[in-house]
Amino acid sequence: MAEVYCYGHVSTGRVLRLRDYYPEADGYAEVVEILENHAGEATGTALVLTRLGVSVALAGNWIGDIPECRRTLEFLQQRGIDCSGLRVVPDYPGVTEVVVSDGVSRTVFGRYCDLLFTTKQWDDPDPMKIAAARIVSVDSTFGEATLAAARHAAAAGKPMVTYDARHDSELTAGAAALIISREYLRREYPAAAASEDERAGLFAGYLKNCPGLVAFTAGAQPLWWGRGRAKGDGRRRGSSDGNAVPGRRHELESFPVKVVDTAGAGDSFRGGLVYGMLQDWPDAECVQFAAAVAALVCTRAPGCVHPPALDEVRELLSVKR
């Protein structure tokens, strides 16, 4: 059985890399490269972990019955990922996207609203595979199926890692690690995205409600991280076990790399964090490793399709230190 069970988005698409910045409306930009991409948050996390030598089972939305989606499934299988939880549905168009990247930002065009807000287009998580895994990675957007995966993990005593969940959600309350992206803050907590004081208050709220590690990613800006303790959790974790003191905020500067494409940075950060948790590393080491993985993914395109090997991550970490 796989060490990590990844449940969530699996999609297919293209990356259009621009020579200069993304244009304003009615403007023009030169496309320098068009690349096939195998995307989705769960996909990116799975690809990063597999490259680091971790066995992964992947499940989530249906696979389209079109050549492009079938190529994604074949690509994942060739990487050694257990894709038995992914089902090709006859006459289904699949989840597709086009990402336009200028090296500073990435803009996604896709059919995710159709996926998430019409009819159910995914299979339920597998409780047996969850029970057999060491860590469960859950995308936050599949409603009751997402909560079922988290509940199965809790019932089996497995750490659950997720991203972009509200501070007062069931996912946050059950997470061993939770990653909040800058994009999510802009969408769900615009005041916190615009004001550092508001952001600090929201971060404190996440630490209060989450029993695990919380990270606010911010691209090239310093990353915030800390260990939370949900109300009623009497654990006193801190310096004695190498982890952060609960409720305290820490910052980590970004790695100085030449950015090519930022798509997949969050997925790869989660993959790196899960890898550190599998090694039972202290919080700070897990976060640094995850940030290094994400930085390296941003130096190539599509980054999660070509994730870094362990020796590449170690080399970047040695330079940082």
C-alpha positions in Angstrom: 0.0 0.0 0.0 1.0 3.6 -0.6 2.7 5.8 2.1 0.6 8.8 1.1 -3.0 8.9 -0.1 -3.7 12.0 -2.2 -7.3 12.9 -2.7 -8.4 15.8 -5.0 -7.9 17.5 -8.3 -6.5 15.8 -11.4 -6.6 17.9 -14.5 -5.1 18.2 -18.0 -4.0 21.3 -19.9 -1.4 23.6 -21.4 1.0 26.2 -20.1 1.5 29.2 -22.2 4.7 31.0 -21.2 4.9 34.7 -22.1 8.0 36.6 -23.0 7.0 39.7 -21.0 4.3 40.5 -18.5 0.6 39.5 -18.8 -1.0 42.2 -20.9 -3.9 44.5 -20.0 -7.3 44.1 -21.7 -7.0 44.5 -25.5 -3.2 44.2 -25.2 -0.8 41.8 -26.7 1.8 39.4 -25.3 4.3 37.2 -27.1 4.0 33.4 -26.4 7.5 31.9 -26.2 6.5 28.3 -25.3 3.4 26.1 -25.2 3.8 23.1 -22.9 1.6 20.1 -22.1 0.7 20.0 -18.4 -0.6 17.4 -16.0 -2.1 19.5 -13.3 -4.4 19.7 -10.3 -3.4 20.2 -6.7 -3.5 16.5 -5.8 -1.6 15.7 -9.0 1.1 18.2 -8.2 1.6 17.0 -4.7 1.7 13.3 -5.9 4.3 14.0 -8.6 6.6 15.9 -6.1 6.3 13.1 -3.5 6.9 10.4 -6.1 10.1 12.1 -7.3 11.3 12.2 -3.7 10.9 8.4 -3.5 7.5 8.3 -1.7 4.9 5.8 -2.8 1.5 7.6 -3.5 -2.1 6.6 -4.2 -4.1 9.2 -6.1 -7.8 9.6 -6.2 -10.4 12.3 -6.9 -12.3 13.6 -9.9 -13.1 11.6 -13.0 -10.7 11.4 -15.9 -12.0 12.6 -19.2 -12.6 10.2 -22.1 -10.5 12.2 -24.5 -6.9 11.7 -25.7 -5.4 14.5 -23.6 -6.9 13.3 -20.3 -5.9 9.7 -21.1 -2.3 10.9 -21.6 -2.4 12.5 -18.2 -3.5 9.2 -16.6 -0.8 7.3 -18.5 1.8 9.9 -17.5 0.9 9.5 -13.8 1.0 5.7 -14.0 4.4 5.8 -15.7 5.7 7.8 -12.7 4.7 4.9 -10.4 1.7 6.5 -8.9 -1.2 4.2 -7.9 -4.0 5.5 -10.1 -6.5 2.7 -9.4 -8.6 5.3 -7.6 -9.0 7.4 -10.8 -11.8 6.4 -13.2 -12.2 7.2 -16.9 -15.8 8.0 -17.5 -17.2 7.4 -21.0 -18.2 10.6 -22.9 -16.9 12.7 -20.0 -14.9 15.8 -21.2 -12.5 15.8 -18.3 -11.1 18.7 -16.2 -9.0 20.9 -18.4 -7.2 24.2 -18.0 -4.9 26.6 -19.7 -2.4 28.5 -17.6 -0.8 31.7 -18.9 2.5 32.4 -17.1 4.8 35.4 -17.2 7.3 34.3 -14.6 5.8 36.6 -12.0 2.2 35.6 -12.1 0.1 32.8 -13.5 -3.5 33.1 -14.7 -5.7 30.0 -14.9 -8.5 29.4 -17.4 -10.4 26.2 -16.8 -13.7 24.4 -16.2 -13.4 24.2 -12.4 -16.8 25.9 -11.8 -18.4 23.2 -13.9 -16.5 20.6 -11.9 -17.3 21.9 -8.5 -20.7 23.6 -8.7 -22.9 21.5 -11.0 -23.2 17.8 -10.7 -20.8 15.5 -8.8 -17.9 14.5 -11.0 -15.7 12.6 -8.6 -15.6 9.3 -6.7 -15.6 9.0 -2.9 -12.3 8.4 -1.1 -11.2 4.9 -0.3 -11.2 4.2 3.5 -9.0 1.1 3.2 -6.3 3.0 1.3 -6.5 5.8 3.8 -6.2 3.4 6.7 -3.1 1.8 5.0 -1.4 5.2 4.4 1.0 7.0 6.7 -0.3 10.5 5.8 -3.5 11.6 4.0 -3.3 14.7 1.7 -6.8 16.2 1.0 -7.8 18.9 -1.4 -10.4 21.2 0.2 -13.0 21.6 -2.5 -15.0 18.4 -2.9 -17.6 19.1 -0.2 -18.8 16.0 1.6 -16.3 13.8 -0.1 -13.4 16.0 1.2 -14.9 15.8 4.7 -15.3 12.0 4.3 -11.6 11.7 3.5 -10.7 13.8 6.5 -13.0 11.8 8.8 -11.6 8.5 7.5 -8.1 9.8 8.3 -9.1 10.8 11.8 -10.8 7.5 12.4 -7.7 5.6 11.3 -5.4 7.9 13.4 -3.6 9.2 10.2 -2.3 12.8 10.0 -4.3 14.8 7.4 -2.7 17.6 5.4 -4.9 20.1 3.5 -4.9 23.6 2.1 -7.1 26.7 1.7 -9.8 25.9 4.3 -11.6 28.6 6.3 -10.3 29.2 9.8 -13.5 27.9 11.4 -13.9 24.8 9.2 -13.9 21.2 10.1 -10.9 20.7 7.9 -8.9 23.2 9.8 -9.9 21.7 13.2 -8.6 18.3 12.1 -5.5 19.2 10.1 -2.0 18.0 11.1 -0.8 20.6 8.6 -2.7 23.4 6.8 -1.4 25.6 4.0 -3.1 28.9 3.2 -2.2 30.5 -0.1 -2.1 34.2 -1.0 -4.7 33.6 -3.7 -7.1 32.1 -1.1 -6.6 35.1 1.2 -7.4 37.5 -1.6 -10.6 35.6 -2.4 -11.9 34.7 1.0 -10.3 37.2 3.3 -9.6 40.3 1.3 -9.0 42.5 4.3 -6.2 40.2 5.5 -4.7 40.2 2.0 -4.6 44.0 2.0 -3.5 44.6 5.6 -0.6 43.0 7.5 -2.4 43.7 10.8 -5.5 41.9 9.5 -3.4 39.1 8.2 -1.7 38.7 11.5 -5.0 38.6 13.3 -6.3 35.9 10.9 -3.1 33.9 11.3 -3.6 33.9 15.1 -7.2 32.7 14.5 -5.9 29.8 12.4 -3.4 28.9 15.2 -6.2 29.0 17.7 -8.4 26.6 15.7 -5.9 24.2 14.1 -4.1 21.6 16.2 -1.3 21.2 13.7 1.2 23.2 11.6 -0.1 26.3 9.8 1.7 28.0 6.9 0.7 31.2 5.1 2.5 31.1 1.7 3.1 34.4 -0.1 5.2 33.9 -3.2 8.4 35.9 -3.0 7.3 37.5 0.3 8.3 35.9 3.7 6.3 32.8 4.6 4.5 32.8 7.9 4.3 29.5 9.9 3.5 28.3 13.3 2.0 25.5 15.3 -1.5 25.8 16.5 -3.5 24.2 19.3 -7.2 23.9 18.9 -9.4 24.8 21.9 -9.4 21.9 24.3 -6.2 20.4 23.0 -4.1 20.0 26.1 -0.9 19.1 24.4 2.2 21.0 25.4 4.4 20.7 22.3 7.4 22.9 21.8 11.1 23.1 22.3 11.3 19.7 24.0 10.3 17.8 20.8 11.9 20.2 18.3 8.6 21.7 17.2 7.4 25.3 17.4 5.8 26.6 20.6 2.1 26.6 20.0 0.6 30.0 19.1 3.9 31.6 18.1 4.4 33.0 14.6 7.6 32.4 12.6 8.8 33.8 9.3 10.9 32.3 6.5 12.4 34.3 3.7 12.0 33.0 0.2 14.8 31.3 -1.6 16.6 33.4 -4.2 15.9 31.6 -7.4 15.2 32.6 -11.0 11.5 32.1 -11.4 10.2 30.7 -14.7 6.7 29.6 -13.8 4.9 29.8 -10.5 2.1 27.3 -11.3 2.2 24.4 -8.9 4.2 26.2 -6.2 1.5 25.5 -3.6 1.1 21.9 -4.6 4.8 21.3 -4.4 5.1 23.1 -1.0 2.5 20.6 0.3 4.4 17.7 -1.2 7.6 18.9 0.5 5.9 19.4 3.8 4.4 15.9 3.7 7.9 14.5 2.9 9.3 16.2 6.0 6.5 14.9 8.1 7.2 11.4 6.9 10.8 11.8 8.1 9.5 13.0 11.4 11.5 16.2 11.1 10.9 19.2 13.4 8.5 21.9 12.1 11.2 24.4 11.0 13.0 21.7 9.0 9.7 20.6 7.3 8.9 24.2 6.4 12.3 25.0 5.0 12.4 21.8 3.0 8.9 22.5 1.6 9.9 26.0 0.7 13.0 24.8 -1.1 10.9 22.3 -3.1 8.5 25.0 -4.1 11.3 27.4 -5.1 12.9 24.8 -7.4 9.5 23.9 -9.0 9.2 27.6 -9.9 12.5 27.4 -11.8 11.1 25.1 -14.5 7.9 24.7 -16.5 5.6 22.9 -15.9 7.2 22.7 -12.5 5.3 19.8 -11.0 5.7 17.7 -14.2 9.5 18.1 -13.7 9.8 18.2 -9.9 13.3 18.3 -8.2 15.1 15.2 -6.9 16.1 15.0 -3.3 19.8 15.9 -4.0 18.6 19.1 -5.7 16.6 20.2 -2.7 19.5 19.4 -0.4 21.8 21.5 -2.5 19.5 24.5 -2.4 19.1 24.1 1.3 22.9 24.0 1.8 23.3 27.3 -0.2 20.5 28.9 1.9 22.2 28.0 5.1 
